[in-house]
Amino acid sequence: MVGPAGLPQSNNVKHLSGLETPKILDVSRCLSQAIVSTRAAFKPINGSVYVGRLRLGKLTQLEQRKFCAFDADDRLLGNFRIRARALKAIRKAARSCAREMRRLGLAK
């Protein structure tokens, strides 16, 4: 009996484990190429946040969804999962610092 593409059909199908499969060692079958490529594309962000020439703080990305925010004096403001929240913490710290300087009469 001949199957599709002229290949002989066989009723016996051999089960191949990961070790018997050539050139594919210890790779999960459910791991797709899309998942592998997105994990490899991660590049951390390290940068300062400025308004004009005034440095407000620093933002550092440690992992895919882990950001650290620092004020202008490099004091830790917190760890965040969302970049926008880290930037918001830097802006809030800068505003409170400016407010305190105005209260003390050090700035206009």
N, C-alpha and C positions, 0 to 999 in steps of 0.2 A: 504494500500500500504506500502511495506517495502522497505527501502532505503539500502545504503551500510552498511555493518557490522551488518545487521539485525535490524537496528534502524528504527523506524517509521518515514516516511517523513511528514513534516508539511509545508503547504503553508504559514503559518504565522511565520515570523521571528521577534523576539523581538529585538529592538535596545537597547543596553546597553550603558548607559553613564558611565563616569569615576566613578561616585559616586555609581552606582549600581553594578559595577564590584567588586567582593570580593577580598580583600587583595591588590588591586592596586588602590591607591588613588592619584589623581593629577599627574599622570605620562603620559607624552606625548607619543603617539603611535609611533611617528617617531624617538624617542630616542632609539638607539640600544645599546646593551651591549658593543660593541666594542668602541663606543664613550665614554661611562661611564668609562670603564677600562683605557683608555689612559689619561683621565683627572685626574684620581686618582693616576697615576704613577709619577706625577711631583715631583721631588726633587731638590731644589735649589742648585746651585754650589757656594761655597765660598772658595776662595783659593788664595794663593800668587803665583807669577810667578818668577822663579829663573833661573839664568844661573850660574851653579856651586854653590857658596855660596853667590853670589851677587843677592840681591832682586831687581827685575825690577819694580814690581808693584803688584796690587791686582785686581782680577776679582770677581765680585759678580753678581749672577743671582737673579733678583727680581721676575720675572714671567716667564711663559713658553717661551716667546720670547722677554725678556727684560734683557739686561746685562749692568752693570756699570763697567767702567774701571777706575782704580786709578794708579797714578805713585808711585814711591818709597817713596815719602813724604806724601802719602795718599791724594793727590789733585785729584779732579775729572777730568778725561780726557773726559768723555762724556757718553751718553746713547746709546746703540746699540741694534739692533734687531738680529744681527748675531754674534755668539761667536767669530768667526775668525776675524771679524773686531775690536772687543774689544781687542783681543790679539795683533792685528797689531798696535793699538793705543798705547799699553803699550810698545811694541818694539820700536816704533818711538820715544816716549818720552825718553826712555833709551838711544837711539842713540844720540838724540839732547843734552841730559845732558852730555854724555861722550865727545861729540864734544866740548861743552862749557868748560868742565874741561880741555881738552887738550889746548884749546885756551888760557886759563888763566894760564897754566903751572902747574896745580895742579895734573895732571896725565900724564903718558907717552902715 
